[in-house]
Amino acid sequence: MYLTEPSNESGHRYRGQQRNALLNCCTHSSSELKGECGQLGQSATLLKSFITQDPYDRDLLVKNLKPFDIPVLNYTGNRQMQNKPLVVSDMMHNLGITSRLDEVFEAPSAVKEVLISQAALDHSFIGSEETNRRADDANKLGVMDLWTPENHYRWSISRYGGHVSASVNPVQGSRLFASSK
């Protein structure tokens, strides 16, 4: 079982007694769990879901966490995650693209595979300030999701006419990409 990001459904972080009750529930349940149990990060106030690796564990947590309204996902995929090789071509590198999003953090394989399958992190690239200035060129190289220190770019292709459209969202106050300059 792994914990990822806690805030309740309204977006408020768990505080005080709620947080302690959640931790107690997890601690007491861990002795009954069949699968591995661990906590991501050091903060128990960053939880959006649990990931289990056994149906029994999922059912137990769903029952025990019902008052917190926290989703519990059961990971049933391949326990030996097969990473796609990093594909950053010379042309991408010349634009300042350095890596894929799934390659820049460490996590247990169950967590990483769930994040990849739910958010396609293995198709999301990380670029630099130069990439930000030349984002349209990145899309011409087949990049459909790009993070730069300034913006998050997403391109989509119309099912009907094959037209490409883009959305750009600013990345504010992020230090995640500070080393990609």
VMD Tcl script that builds the backbone (N, CA, C; Angstrom):
set m [mol new atoms 543]
animate dup $m
set s [atomselect $m all]
$s set {name element resname resid chain x y z} {
  {N N MET 1 A 0.852 -1.159 0.000}
  {CA C MET 1 A 0.000 0.000 0.000}
  {C C MET 1 A 0.896 1.218 0.000}
  {N N TYR 2 A 0.561 2.193 -0.814}
  {CA C TYR 2 A 1.322 3.424 -0.871}
  {C C TYR 2 A 0.378 4.601 -0.746}
  {N N LEU 3 A 0.825 5.616 -0.085}
  {CA C LEU 3 A 0.036 6.828 0.079}
  {C C LEU 3 A 0.522 7.847 -0.933}
  {N N THR 4 A -0.397 8.537 -1.572}
  {CA C THR 4 A -0.019 9.632 -2.447}
  {C C THR 4 A -0.880 10.839 -2.145}
  {N N GLU 5 A -0.390 11.936 -2.102}
  {CA C GLU 5 A -0.961 13.272 -1.879}
  {C C GLU 5 A -2.211 13.499 -1.006}
  {N N PRO 6 A -2.355 13.716 0.542}
  {CA C PRO 6 A -3.691 13.853 1.090}
  {C C PRO 6 A -4.284 15.221 1.133}
  {N N SER 7 A -5.360 15.358 0.457}
  {CA C SER 7 A -6.262 16.477 0.718}
  {C C SER 7 A -7.629 15.879 0.528}
  {N N ASN 8 A -8.620 16.474 1.177}
  {CA C ASN 8 A -9.945 15.889 1.031}
  {C C ASN 8 A -10.561 16.328 -0.292}
  {N N GLU 9 A -11.776 15.873 -0.577}
  {CA C GLU 9 A -12.370 16.126 -1.877}
  {C C GLU 9 A -12.530 17.606 -2.183}
  {N N SER 10 A -12.707 18.420 -1.159}
  {CA C SER 10 A -12.866 19.857 -1.393}
  {C C SER 10 A -11.523 20.550 -1.552}
  {N N GLY 11 A -10.437 19.784 -1.531}
  {CA C GLY 11 A -9.124 20.357 -1.749}
  {C C GLY 11 A -8.429 20.824 -0.485}
  {N N HIS 12 A -9.073 20.691 0.669}
  {CA C HIS 12 A -8.462 21.107 1.924}
  {C C HIS 12 A -7.552 20.008 2.437}
  {N N ARG 13 A -6.425 20.382 2.969}
  {CA C ARG 13 A -5.528 19.389 3.530}
  {C C ARG 13 A -6.057 18.911 4.867}
  {N N TYR 14 A -5.744 17.645 5.178}
  {CA C TYR 14 A -6.164 17.107 6.455}
  {C C TYR 14 A -5.332 17.741 7.557}
  {N N ARG 15 A -5.962 18.086 8.661}
  {CA C ARG 15 A -5.304 18.761 9.763}
  {C C ARG 15 A -5.579 18.019 11.071}
  {N N GLY 16 A -4.709 18.212 12.015}
  {CA C GLY 16 A -4.904 17.799 13.392}
  {C C GLY 16 A -5.506 16.438 13.581}
  {N N GLN 17 A -6.713 16.409 14.174}
  {CA C GLN 17 A -7.354 15.153 14.531}
  {C C GLN 17 A -7.661 14.295 13.309}
  {N N GLN 18 A -8.071 14.927 12.197}
  {CA C GLN 18 A -8.353 14.152 10.977}
  {C C GLN 18 A -7.088 13.437 10.520}
  {N N ARG 19 A -5.986 14.170 10.494}
  {CA C ARG 19 A -4.714 13.609 10.050}
  {C C ARG 19 A -4.292 12.468 10.965}
  {N N ASN 20 A -4.381 12.669 12.280}
  {CA C ASN 20 A -4.001 11.625 13.229}
  {C C ASN 20 A -4.898 10.404 13.098}
  {N N ALA 21 A -6.196 10.614 12.905}
  {CA C ALA 21 A -7.119 9.492 12.728}
  {C C ALA 21 A -6.777 8.709 11.459}
  {N N LEU 22 A -6.439 9.422 10.394}
  {CA C LEU 22 A -6.056 8.778 9.143}
  {C C LEU 22 A -4.787 7.950 9.335}
  {N N LEU 23 A -3.799 8.518 9.988}
  {CA C LEU 23 A -2.551 7.788 10.234}
  {C C LEU 23 A -2.786 6.572 11.127}
  {N N ASN 24 A -3.608 6.725 12.158}
  {CA C ASN 24 A -3.920 5.588 13.031}
  {C C ASN 24 A -4.611 4.481 12.257}
  {N N CYS 25 A -5.544 4.856 11.409}
  {CA C CYS 25 A -6.257 3.877 10.592}
  {C C CYS 25 A -5.265 3.114 9.715}
  {N N CYS 26 A -4.357 3.830 9.094}
  {CA C CYS 26 A -3.369 3.198 8.214}
  {C C CYS 26 A -2.429 2.301 9.004}
  {N N THR 27 A -1.971 2.793 10.157}
  {CA C THR 27 A -1.044 2.029 10.979}
  {C C THR 27 A -1.693 0.743 11.480}
  {N N HIS 28 A -2.921 0.848 11.980}
  {CA C HIS 28 A -3.607 -0.341 12.497}
  {C C HIS 28 A -3.958 -1.306 11.368}
  {N N SER 29 A -4.270 -0.796 10.211}
  {CA C SER 29 A -4.614 -1.665 9.079}
  {C C SER 29 A -3.386 -2.361 8.517}
  {N N SER 30 A -2.207 -1.766 8.672}
  {CA C SER 30 A -1.011 -2.315 8.019}
  {C C SER 30 A -0.689 -3.723 8.490}
  {N N SER 31 A -1.018 -4.077 9.739}
  {CA C SER 31 A -0.733 -5.434 10.212}
  {C C SER 31 A -1.663 -6.465 9.564}
  {N N GLU 32 A -2.794 -6.004 9.035}
  {CA C GLU 32 A -3.747 -6.908 8.394}
  {C C GLU 32 A -3.535 -7.004 6.887}
  {N N LEU 33 A -2.711 -6.135 6.339}
  {CA C LEU 33 A -2.523 -6.092 4.890}
  {C C LEU 33 A -1.652 -7.239 4.416}
  {N N LYS 34 A -1.966 -7.759 3.250}
  {CA C LYS 34 A -1.186 -8.842 2.656}
  {C C LYS 34 A -0.001 -8.311 1.858}
  {N N GLY 35 A -0.178 -7.138 1.244}
  {CA C GLY 35 A 0.865 -6.579 0.390}
  {C C GLY 35 A 1.781 -5.633 1.136}
  {N N GLU 36 A 2.740 -5.114 0.374}
  {CA C GLU 36 A 3.709 -4.171 0.900}
  {C C GLU 36 A 3.005 -2.897 1.360}
  {N N CYS 37 A 3.540 -2.292 2.405}
  {CA C CYS 37 A 2.944 -1.068 2.943}
  {C C CYS 37 A 4.036 -0.027 3.070}
  {N N GLY 38 A 3.806 1.147 2.553}
  {CA C GLY 38 A 4.788 2.210 2.677}
  {C C GLY 38 A 4.136 3.550 2.473}
  {N N GLN 39 A 4.829 4.583 2.872}
  {CA C GLN 39 A 4.312 5.937 2.732}
  {C C GLN 39 A 5.233 6.699 1.805}
  {N N LEU 40 A 4.641 7.391 0.843}
  {CA C LEU 40 A 5.429 8.220 -0.049}
  {C C LEU 40 A 5.660 9.561 0.603}
  {N N GLY 41 A 6.904 9.996 0.602}
  {CA C GLY 41 A 7.214 11.293 1.181}
  {C C GLY 41 A 7.180 11.233 2.694}
  {N N GLN 42 A 7.489 12.332 3.315}
  {CA C GLN 42 A 7.532 12.389 4.763}
  {C C GLN 42 A 6.274 13.005 5.352}
  {N N SER 43 A 5.464 13.633 4.528}
  {CA C SER 43 A 4.307 14.353 5.040}
  {C C SER 43 A 3.041 13.538 4.879}
  {N N ALA 44 A 2.326 13.358 5.965}
  {CA C ALA 44 A 1.056 12.643 5.896}
  {C C ALA 44 A -0.064 13.572 5.452}
  {N N THR 45 A 0.246 14.806 5.166}
  {CA C THR 45 A -0.794 15.737 4.732}
  {C C THR 45 A -0.827 15.864 3.215}
  {N N LEU 46 A -0.265 14.904 2.526}
  {CA C LEU 46 A -0.240 14.962 1.068}
  {C C LEU 46 A -0.912 13.755 0.431}
  {N N LEU 47 A -2.112 13.422 0.834}
  {CA C LEU 47 A -2.726 12.173 0.381}
  {C C LEU 47 A -3.934 12.390 -0.511}
  {N N LYS 48 A -3.887 11.869 -1.734}
  {CA C LYS 48 A -5.059 11.896 -2.595}
  {C C LYS 48 A -5.593 10.499 -2.835}
  {N N SER 49 A -4.749 9.485 -2.703}
  {CA C SER 49 A -5.230 8.114 -2.880}
  {C C SER 49 A -4.245 7.122 -2.279}
  {N N PHE 50 A -4.747 5.895 -2.093}
  {CA C PHE 50 A -3.910 4.776 -1.697}
  {C C PHE 50 A -3.788 3.849 -2.883}
  {N N ILE 51 A -2.657 3.193 -2.983}
  {CA C ILE 51 A -2.450 2.182 -4.013}
  {C C ILE 51 A -2.145 0.882 -3.281}
  {N N THR 52 A -2.955 -0.134 -3.531}
  {CA C THR 52 A -2.720 -1.445 -2.927}
  {C C THR 52 A -2.283 -2.409 -4.026}
  {N N GLN 53 A -1.803 -3.574 -3.589}
  {CA C GLN 53 A -1.367 -4.589 -4.545}
  {C C GLN 53 A -2.081 -5.915 -4.312}
  {N N ASP 54 A -3.179 -5.869 -3.578}
  {CA C ASP 54 A -3.934 -7.074 -3.269}
  {C C ASP 54 A -5.404 -6.686 -3.094}
  {N N PRO 55 A -6.336 -7.418 -3.693}
  {CA C PRO 55 A -7.758 -7.078 -3.576}
  {C C PRO 55 A -8.259 -7.056 -2.124}
  {N N TYR 56 A -7.744 -7.957 -1.296}
  {CA C TYR 56 A -8.122 -7.966 0.114}
  {C C TYR 56 A -7.719 -6.645 0.777}
  {N N ASP 57 A -6.498 -6.201 0.495}
  {CA C ASP 57 A -6.011 -4.943 1.061}
  {C C ASP 57 A -6.876 -3.766 0.615}
  {N N ARG 58 A -7.256 -3.791 -0.659}
  {CA C ARG 58 A -8.099 -2.707 -1.170}
  {C C ARG 58 A -9.421 -2.671 -0.410}
  {N N ASP 59 A -10.066 -3.819 -0.277}
  {CA C ASP 59 A -11.351 -3.875 0.422}
  {C C ASP 59 A -11.216 -3.414 1.873}
  {N N LEU 60 A -10.145 -3.835 2.542}
  {CA C LEU 60 A -9.914 -3.440 3.930}
  {C C LEU 60 A -9.747 -1.924 4.043}
  {N N LEU 61 A -8.966 -1.339 3.162}
  {CA C LEU 61 A -8.748 0.103 3.227}
  {C C LEU 61 A -9.989 0.895 2.835}
  {N N VAL 62 A -10.715 0.425 1.839}
  {CA C VAL 62 A -11.954 1.111 1.457}
  {C C VAL 62 A -12.882 1.178 2.668}
  {N N LYS 63 A -13.003 0.066 3.377}
  {CA C LYS 63 A -13.865 0.015 4.567}
  {C C LYS 63 A -13.340 0.956 5.656}
  {N N ASN 64 A -12.048 0.894 5.958}
  {CA C ASN 64 A -11.481 1.671 7.055}
  {C C ASN 64 A -11.316 3.155 6.735}
  {N N LEU 65 A -11.210 3.493 5.465}
  {CA C LEU 65 A -10.993 4.898 5.090}
  {C C LEU 65 A -12.262 5.592 4.617}
  {N N LYS 66 A -13.380 4.889 4.703}
  {CA C LYS 66 A -14.643 5.463 4.238}
  {C C LYS 66 A -14.916 6.858 4.815}
  {N N PRO 67 A -14.672 7.113 6.107}
  {CA C PRO 67 A -14.950 8.458 6.643}
  {C C PRO 67 A -14.097 9.557 5.996}
  {N N PHE 68 A -12.977 9.180 5.385}
  {CA C PHE 68 A -12.081 10.174 4.806}
  {C C PHE 68 A -12.347 10.425 3.326}
  {N N ASP 69 A -13.173 9.586 2.717}
  {CA C ASP 69 A -13.512 9.716 1.302}
  {C C ASP 69 A -12.262 9.777 0.425}
  {N N ILE 70 A -11.349 8.838 0.666}
  {CA C ILE 70 A -10.090 8.774 -0.075}
  {C C ILE 70 A -10.147 7.578 -1.017}
  {N N PRO 71 A -9.861 7.793 -2.299}
  {CA C PRO 71 A -9.874 6.667 -3.240}
  {C C PRO 71 A -8.775 5.651 -2.927}
  {N N VAL 72 A -9.080 4.393 -3.184}
  {CA C VAL 72 A -8.110 3.314 -3.030}
  {C C VAL 72 A -8.037 2.587 -4.365}
  {N N LEU 73 A -6.856 2.562 -4.948}
  {CA C LEU 73 A -6.635 1.899 -6.233}
  {C C LEU 73 A -5.921 0.579 -5.993}
  {N N ASN 74 A -6.352 -0.463 -6.672}
  {CA C ASN 74 A -5.656 -1.741 -6.570}
  {C C ASN 74 A -4.799 -1.935 -7.809}
  {N N TYR 75 A -3.503 -1.968 -7.609}
  {CA C TYR 75 A -2.545 -2.153 -8.702}
  {C C TYR 75 A -2.449 -3.637 -9.028}
  {N N THR 76 A -2.830 -4.000 -10.250}
  {CA C THR 76 A -2.788 -5.410 -10.647}
  {C C THR 76 A -1.856 -5.648 -11.820}
  {N N GLY 77 A -1.113 -4.629 -12.199}
  {CA C GLY 77 A -0.235 -4.729 -13.361}
  {C C GLY 77 A 0.972 -5.606 -13.118}
  {N N ASN 78 A 1.849 -5.593 -14.079}
  {CA C ASN 78 A 3.079 -6.359 -14.030}
  {C C ASN 78 A 3.961 -5.838 -12.899}
  {N N ARG 79 A 4.321 -6.687 -11.981}
  {CA C ARG 79 A 5.142 -6.275 -10.829}
  {C C ARG 79 A 6.560 -5.898 -11.262}
  {N N GLN 80 A 7.005 -6.356 -12.390}
  {CA C GLN 80 A 8.303 -5.978 -12.931}
  {C C GLN 80 A 8.066 -4.981 -14.052}
  {N N MET 81 A 7.981 -3.713 -13.695}
  {CA C MET 81 A 7.640 -2.668 -14.653}
  {C C MET 81 A 8.672 -2.615 -15.777}
  {N N GLN 82 A 8.191 -2.618 -16.991}
  {CA C GLN 82 A 9.057 -2.544 -18.151}
  {C C GLN 82 A 9.113 -1.093 -18.639}
  {N N ASN 83 A 10.158 -0.387 -18.267}
  {CA C ASN 83 A 10.292 1.001 -18.692}
  {C C ASN 83 A 10.592 1.081 -20.175}
  {N N LYS 84 A 9.938 2.034 -20.820}
  {CA C LYS 84 A 10.289 2.319 -22.200}
  {C C LYS 84 A 11.643 3.015 -22.179}
  {N N PRO 85 A 12.500 2.698 -23.127}
  {CA C PRO 85 A 13.789 3.388 -23.135}
  {C C PRO 85 A 13.591 4.879 -23.399}
  {N N LEU 86 A 14.450 5.684 -22.792}
  {CA C LEU 86 A 14.386 7.120 -22.981}
  {C C LEU 86 A 14.677 7.441 -24.436}
  {N N VAL 87 A 13.757 8.163 -25.072}
  {CA C VAL 87 A 13.925 8.520 -26.469}
  {C C VAL 87 A 13.947 10.041 -26.580}
  {N N VAL 88 A 15.136 10.598 -26.437}
  {CA C VAL 88 A 15.333 12.024 -26.675}
  {C C VAL 88 A 16.319 12.099 -27.830}
  {N N SER 89 A 15.782 12.406 -28.999}
  {CA C SER 89 A 16.621 12.447 -30.197}
  {C C SER 89 A 17.573 13.644 -30.136}
  {N N ASP 90 A 18.543 13.646 -31.036}
  {CA C ASP 90 A 19.466 14.782 -31.112}
  {C C ASP 90 A 18.711 16.074 -31.405}
  {N N MET 91 A 17.683 15.999 -32.240}
  {CA C MET 91 A 16.904 17.193 -32.560}
  {C C MET 91 A 16.163 17.703 -31.317}
  {N N MET 92 A 15.618 16.779 -30.511}
  {CA C MET 92 A 14.956 17.177 -29.270}
  {C C MET 92 A 15.968 17.810 -28.319}
  {N N HIS 93 A 17.116 17.162 -28.198}
  {CA C HIS 93 A 18.159 17.675 -27.314}
  {C C HIS 93 A 18.596 19.082 -27.736}
  {N N ASN 94 A 18.672 19.330 -29.045}
  {CA C ASN 94 A 19.033 20.663 -29.541}
  {C C ASN 94 A 18.001 21.723 -29.176}
  {N N LEU 95 A 16.757 21.293 -28.939}
  {CA C LEU 95 A 15.707 22.219 -28.502}
  {C C LEU 95 A 15.721 22.423 -26.990}
  {N N GLY 96 A 16.550 21.667 -26.294}
  {CA C GLY 96 A 16.628 21.797 -24.843}
  {C C GLY 96 A 15.800 20.770 -24.087}
  {N N ILE 97 A 15.260 19.777 -24.794}
  {CA C ILE 97 A 14.516 18.701 -24.132}
  {C C ILE 97 A 15.534 17.758 -23.507}
  {N N THR 98 A 15.365 17.509 -22.214}
  {CA C THR 98 A 16.372 16.740 -21.486}
  {C C THR 98 A 15.931 15.337 -21.090}
  {N N SER 99 A 14.638 15.145 -20.820}
  {CA C SER 99 A 14.191 13.841 -20.340}
  {C C SER 99 A 12.675 13.729 -20.402}
  {N N ARG 100 A 12.199 12.527 -20.025}
  {CA C ARG 100 A 10.764 12.304 -19.868}
  {C C ARG 100 A 10.414 12.481 -18.394}
  {N N LEU 101 A 9.165 12.834 -18.131}
  {CA C LEU 101 A 8.726 13.091 -16.765}
  {C C LEU 101 A 8.838 11.852 -15.872}
  {N N ASP 102 A 8.603 10.672 -16.414}
  {CA C ASP 102 A 8.677 9.457 -15.596}
  {C C ASP 102 A 10.100 9.092 -15.188}
  {N N GLU 103 A 11.094 9.750 -15.756}
  {CA C GLU 103 A 12.485 9.416 -15.466}
  {C C GLU 103 A 13.129 10.340 -14.440}
  {N N VAL 104 A 12.393 11.330 -13.944}
  {CA C VAL 104 A 13.032 12.322 -13.077}
  {C C VAL 104 A 12.646 12.184 -11.602}
  {N N PHE 105 A 11.969 11.094 -11.239}
  {CA C PHE 105 A 11.647 10.880 -9.833}
  {C C PHE 105 A 11.718 9.402 -9.502}
  {N N GLU 106 A 11.950 9.115 -8.231}
  {CA C GLU 106 A 11.992 7.743 -7.741}
  {C C GLU 106 A 10.698 7.446 -7.000}
  {N N ALA 107 A 10.173 6.268 -7.209}
  {CA C ALA 107 A 8.977 5.812 -6.503}
  {C C ALA 107 A 8.925 4.290 -6.610}
  {N N PRO 108 A 8.217 3.648 -5.689}
  {CA C PRO 108 A 8.030 2.198 -5.822}
  {C C PRO 108 A 7.383 1.893 -7.182}
  {N N SER 109 A 7.698 0.729 -7.729}
  {CA C SER 109 A 7.229 0.407 -9.080}
  {C C SER 109 A 5.712 0.474 -9.208}
  {N N ALA 110 A 4.971 0.065 -8.182}
  {CA C ALA 110 A 3.508 0.119 -8.254}
  {C C ALA 110 A 3.025 1.558 -8.417}
  {N N VAL 111 A 3.611 2.458 -7.664}
  {CA C VAL 111 A 3.215 3.867 -7.737}
  {C C VAL 111 A 3.577 4.449 -9.089}
  {N N LYS 112 A 4.786 4.162 -9.539}
  {CA C LYS 112 A 5.235 4.715 -10.815}
  {C C LYS 112 A 4.368 4.198 -11.965}
  {N N GLU 113 A 4.058 2.903 -11.944}
  {CA C GLU 113 A 3.247 2.354 -13.024}
  {C C GLU 113 A 1.830 2.923 -13.020}
  {N N VAL 114 A 1.255 3.130 -11.836}
  {CA C VAL 114 A -0.074 3.741 -11.763}
  {C C VAL 114 A -0.014 5.164 -12.314}
  {N N LEU 115 A 1.000 5.923 -11.929}
  {CA C LEU 115 A 1.129 7.291 -12.444}
  {C C LEU 115 A 1.333 7.308 -13.955}
  {N N ILE 116 A 2.125 6.383 -14.461}
  {CA C ILE 116 A 2.339 6.301 -15.911}
  {C C ILE 116 A 1.038 5.937 -16.617}
  {N N SER 117 A 0.314 4.950 -16.082}
  {CA C SER 117 A -0.913 4.526 -16.761}
  {C C SER 117 A -2.030 5.557 -16.646}
  {N N GLN 118 A -2.080 6.304 -15.545}
  {CA C GLN 118 A -3.143 7.285 -15.351}
  {C C GLN 118 A -2.829 8.651 -15.967}
  {N N ALA 119 A -1.553 9.019 -15.990}
  {CA C ALA 119 A -1.193 10.371 -16.436}
  {C C ALA 119 A -0.208 10.386 -17.607}
  {N N ALA 120 A 0.084 9.228 -18.181}
  {CA C ALA 120 A 0.972 9.113 -19.344}
  {C C ALA 120 A 2.290 9.858 -19.157}
  {N N LEU 121 A 2.896 9.684 -17.984}
  {CA C LEU 121 A 4.160 10.375 -17.709}
  {C C LEU 121 A 5.273 9.967 -18.664}
  {N N ASP 122 A 5.152 8.780 -19.243}
  {CA C ASP 122 A 6.181 8.318 -20.179}
  {C C ASP 122 A 6.037 8.949 -21.564}
  {N N HIS 123 A 5.031 9.803 -21.728}
  {CA C HIS 123 A 4.858 10.543 -22.984}
  {C C HIS 123 A 4.968 12.046 -22.747}
  {N N SER 124 A 5.435 12.424 -21.579}
  {CA C SER 124 A 5.558 13.827 -21.204}
  {C C SER 124 A 7.043 14.167 -21.092}
  {N N PHE 125 A 7.452 15.222 -21.767}
  {CA C PHE 125 A 8.860 15.576 -21.817}
  {C C PHE 125 A 9.157 16.827 -20.996}
  {N N ILE 126 A 10.414 16.950 -20.588}
  {CA C ILE 126 A 10.866 18.107 -19.823}
  {C C ILE 126 A 11.864 18.880 -20.664}
  {N N GLY 127 A 11.636 20.185 -20.756}
  {CA C GLY 127 A 12.513 21.045 -21.530}
  {C C GLY 127 A 13.021 22.216 -20.714}
  {N N SER 128 A 13.781 23.052 -21.364}
  {CA C SER 128 A 14.443 24.189 -20.729}
  {C C SER 128 A 13.768 25.500 -21.144}
  {N N GLU 129 A 14.380 26.611 -20.755}
  {CA C GLU 129 A 13.895 27.924 -21.194}
  {C C GLU 129 A 13.955 28.033 -22.716}
  {N N GLU 130 A 14.987 27.444 -23.311}
  {CA C GLU 130 A 15.099 27.429 -24.773}
  {C C GLU 130 A 13.927 26.672 -25.390}
  {N N THR 131 A 13.573 25.549 -24.801}
  {CA C THR 131 A 12.430 24.766 -25.282}
  {C C THR 131 A 11.152 25.589 -25.187}
  {N N ASN 132 A 11.023 26.360 -24.131}
  {CA C ASN 132 A 9.849 27.208 -23.961}
  {C C ASN 132 A 9.735 28.207 -25.112}
  {N N ARG 133 A 10.856 28.776 -25.528}
  {CA C ARG 133 A 10.838 29.747 -26.641}
  {C C ARG 133 A 10.512 29.069 -27.975}
  {N N ARG 134 A 10.838 27.786 -28.088}
  {CA C ARG 134 A 10.671 27.076 -29.359}
  {C C ARG 134 A 9.702 25.896 -29.229}
  {N N ALA 135 A 8.672 26.063 -28.437}
  {CA C ALA 135 A 7.741 24.961 -28.152}
  {C C ALA 135 A 7.084 24.403 -29.409}
  {N N ASP 136 A 6.743 25.259 -30.368}
  {CA C ASP 136 A 6.118 24.752 -31.596}
  {C C ASP 136 A 7.040 23.789 -32.333}
  {N N ASP 137 A 8.343 24.030 -32.258}
  {CA C ASP 137 A 9.292 23.117 -32.894}
  {C C ASP 137 A 9.293 21.757 -32.195}
  {N N ALA 138 A 9.103 21.749 -30.887}
  {CA C ALA 138 A 9.039 20.477 -30.153}
  {C C ALA 138 A 7.853 19.653 -30.632}
  {N N ASN 139 A 6.714 20.308 -30.832}
  {CA C ASN 139 A 5.547 19.591 -31.316}
  {C C ASN 139 A 5.794 19.019 -32.706}
  {N N LYS 140 A 6.527 19.722 -33.541}
  {CA C LYS 140 A 6.844 19.215 -34.886}
  {C C LYS 140 A 7.669 17.937 -34.830}
  {N N LEU 141 A 8.324 17.700 -33.675}
  {CA C LEU 141 A 9.114 16.477 -33.491}
  {C C LEU 141 A 8.293 15.350 -32.856}
  {N N GLY 142 A 6.987 15.578 -32.688}
  {CA C GLY 142 A 6.116 14.543 -32.151}
  {C C GLY 142 A 5.845 14.651 -30.660}
  {N N VAL 143 A 6.363 15.675 -30.016}
  {CA C VAL 143 A 6.117 15.868 -28.582}
  {C C VAL 143 A 4.693 16.402 -28.420}
  {N N MET 144 A 3.895 15.724 -27.598}
  {CA C MET 144 A 2.499 16.124 -27.384}
  {C C MET 144 A 2.256 16.681 -25.981}
  {N N ASP 145 A 3.229 16.518 -25.082}
  {CA C ASP 145 A 3.114 17.035 -23.720}
  {C C ASP 145 A 4.508 17.476 -23.295}
  {N N LEU 146 A 4.634 18.748 -22.897}
  {CA C LEU 146 A 5.945 19.330 -22.610}
  {C C LEU 146 A 5.874 20.245 -21.400}
  {N N TRP 147 A 6.792 20.030 -20.475}
  {CA C TRP 147 A 6.940 20.891 -19.301}
  {C C TRP 147 A 8.222 21.697 -19.455}
  {N N THR 148 A 8.119 23.002 -19.251}
  {CA C THR 148 A 9.298 23.862 -19.208}
  {C C THR 148 A 9.244 24.621 -17.875}
  {N N PRO 149 A 10.302 25.336 -17.517}
  {CA C PRO 149 A 10.239 26.087 -16.260}
  {C C PRO 149 A 9.112 27.126 -16.245}
  {N N GLU 150 A 8.668 27.555 -17.406}
  {CA C GLU 150 A 7.642 28.595 -17.479}
  {C C GLU 150 A 6.235 28.080 -17.762}
  {N N ASN 151 A 6.108 27.012 -18.572}
  {CA C ASN 151 A 4.794 26.589 -19.058}
  {C C ASN 151 A 4.672 25.077 -19.175}
  {N N HIS 152 A 3.411 24.628 -19.187}
  {CA C HIS 152 A 3.082 23.246 -19.515}
  {C C HIS 152 A 2.293 23.294 -20.822}
  {N N TYR 153 A 2.832 22.669 -21.869}
  {CA C TYR 153 A 2.208 22.651 -23.199}
  {C C TYR 153 A 1.578 21.286 -23.439}
  {N N ARG 154 A 0.345 21.290 -23.983}
  {CA C ARG 154 A -0.323 20.051 -24.395}
  {C C ARG 154 A -0.888 20.271 -25.787}
  {N N TRP 155 A -0.575 19.350 -26.670}
  {CA C TRP 155 A -1.110 19.406 -28.028}
  {C C TRP 155 A -2.059 18.240 -28.213}
  {N N SER 156 A -3.091 18.448 -29.009}
  {CA C SER 156 A -4.000 17.359 -29.347}
  {C C SER 156 A -4.313 17.439 -30.838}
  {N N ILE 157 A -4.639 16.293 -31.384}
  {CA C ILE 157 A -4.952 16.202 -32.812}
  {C C ILE 157 A -6.439 15.901 -32.952}
  {N N SER 158 A -7.116 16.686 -33.751}
  {CA C SER 158 A -8.545 16.505 -33.981}
  {C C SER 158 A -8.804 15.154 -34.636}
  {N N ARG 159 A -9.811 14.458 -34.145}
  {CA C ARG 159 A -10.199 13.176 -34.750}
  {C C ARG 159 A -10.795 13.370 -36.133}
  {N N TYR 160 A -11.354 14.540 -36.375}
  {CA C TYR 160 A -12.123 14.748 -37.592}
  {C C TYR 160 A -11.318 15.342 -38.730}
  {N N GLY 161 A -10.486 16.322 -38.440}
  {CA C GLY 161 A -9.748 16.956 -39.524}
  {C C GLY 161 A -8.249 16.815 -39.413}
  {N N GLY 162 A -7.788 16.211 -38.327}
  {CA C GLY 162 A -6.355 16.049 -38.149}
  {C C GLY 162 A -5.647 17.339 -37.757}
  {N N HIS 163 A -6.417 18.368 -37.399}
  {CA C HIS 163 A -5.820 19.646 -37.019}
  {C C HIS 163 A -5.207 19.541 -35.629}
  {N N VAL 164 A -4.094 20.235 -35.434}
  {CA C VAL 164 A -3.423 20.239 -34.145}
  {C C VAL 164 A -3.817 21.495 -33.384}
  {N N SER 165 A -4.201 21.312 -32.131}
  {CA C SER 165 A -4.471 22.469 -31.274}
  {C C SER 165 A -3.612 22.334 -30.021}
  {N N ALA 166 A -3.339 23.461 -29.400}
  {CA C ALA 166 A -2.462 23.464 -28.229}
  {C C ALA 166 A -3.117 24.191 -27.072}
  {N N SER 167 A -2.756 23.778 -25.874}
  {CA C SER 167 A -3.116 24.534 -24.679}
  {C C SER 167 A -1.821 24.794 -23.926}
  {N N VAL 168 A -1.739 25.967 -23.346}
  {CA C VAL 168 A -0.548 26.372 -22.613}
  {C C VAL 168 A -0.995 26.867 -21.246}
  {N N ASN 169 A -0.437 26.277 -20.211}
  {CA C ASN 169 A -0.735 26.702 -18.846}
  {C C ASN 169 A 0.561 27.121 -18.167}
  {N N PRO 170 A 0.551 28.270 -17.504}
  {CA C PRO 170 A 1.769 28.711 -16.821}
  {C C PRO 170 A 2.109 27.807 -15.642}
  {N N VAL 171 A 3.384 27.619 -15.424}
  {CA C VAL 171 A 3.884 26.882 -14.273}
  {C C VAL 171 A 4.390 27.942 -13.307}
  {N N GLN 172 A 3.661 28.152 -12.230}
  {CA C GLN 172 A 4.001 29.239 -11.304}
  {C C GLN 172 A 4.705 28.734 -10.078}
  {N N GLY 173 A 5.758 29.417 -9.698}
  {CA C GLY 173 A 6.446 29.133 -8.449}
  {C C GLY 173 A 7.066 27.765 -8.358}
  {N N SER 174 A 7.309 27.112 -9.486}
  {CA C SER 174 A 7.854 25.764 -9.452}
  {C C SER 174 A 9.373 25.806 -9.377}
  {N N ARG 175 A 9.913 24.986 -8.512}
  {CA C ARG 175 A 11.360 24.824 -8.443}
  {C C ARG 175 A 11.775 23.481 -9.029}
  {N N LEU 176 A 10.792 22.727 -9.502}
  {CA C LEU 176 A 11.035 21.402 -10.033}
  {C C LEU 176 A 12.041 21.431 -11.173}
  {N N PHE 177 A 11.966 22.455 -12.019}
  {CA C PHE 177 A 12.797 22.491 -13.205}
  {C C PHE 177 A 13.968 23.463 -13.072}
  {N N ALA 178 A 14.299 23.876 -11.871}
  {CA C ALA 178 A 15.362 24.849 -11.664}
  {C C ALA 178 A 16.689 24.354 -12.218}
  {N N SER 179 A 16.937 23.063 -12.205}
  {CA C SER 179 A 18.218 22.545 -12.679}
  {C C SER 179 A 18.239 22.297 -14.178}
  {N N SER 180 A 17.131 22.552 -14.892}
  {CA C SER 180 A 17.105 22.271 -16.323}
  {C C SER 180 A 17.527 23.472 -17.162}
  {N N LYS 181 A 18.003 24.533 -16.523}
  {CA C LYS 181 A 18.436 25.732 -17.260}
  {C C LYS 181 A 19.717 25.498 -18.001}
}
mol reanalyze $m
mol bondsrecalc $m
mol representation Tube
mol addrep $m
